[in-house]
Amino acid sequence: MKFSEQEIKPVWDEVARLIGDSVMQLRHRGEVLSVETLARHLAQQLAASHDIERRILIGAAINMLKDGK
């Protein structure tokens, strides 16, 4: 299945927003900011979420961080 850039851009925008929100939350708490702490924070959000769409987006954010993209 292929998606056009127009279809995929809103998804990546939302993934980037989730990562940005996590960065702000970690900084607000005074936690060390690293890929590992971001991924752990997002994993906690993933575990707490029951919304399938949100879980997919959070999973994509975690994968993006782990792949270094």
N, C-alpha and C positions, 0 to 999 in steps of 0.2 A: 504494500500500500504506500503510495507516495502522496505527500502533502505539498502544496504550493507554499512559497514564502509568505504569502498573504495569510494562509491558514495557520502556519506554524509560529509566526511572529508574536501573536498575543500569548501563546503558550510560553515561549521563552521570556517574554516580558514579565509574566506572572512568576516564573521560576526565579528570575533575577530579583523581583520584588521580595519574594520569600527569603532569599539569601540576604538581601539588604536589611530586611526587618530583623533577621537573626543577628546580623552584625550590630545593629543599633541596640538590641536587647542585651547582648553580651557586653557591649561597651558600657551600657547604663549600669549593669551589675558589677562592672569593674573586673570582669573575667578576662583571662588571656585570650587574645584573638588569634586563632590559627585554623587551618583547614580541619584539623581534628575536632576542635571545640565547636566549630560551626556544624560539622557533620553530626556530632553528638547531640547538639541542640536541636537540629532538624529531626534526628531520629526520635528524640523525645516527643516532638510535635507529631511525628508520624504515628507513634504508638498511641497517642492520645486522641487522634482523629478517627472519626467513623465515616467521614464523607469521602466517598471513593474518588471523586475528582481531585479533592485536596490531597489525598494520599498519593495519587499519581504524580501530582505536581511536586510534592515534597520529595518523593522518591527520585524524580528527575533532578531536583536540586542537589540531593545527596550524591547521585551518580556524577553530576557535573563537577562537583567539588573533588570527588575522589579521582576522576579522570584528569583533573587539572586543566579543564577547559575554561 
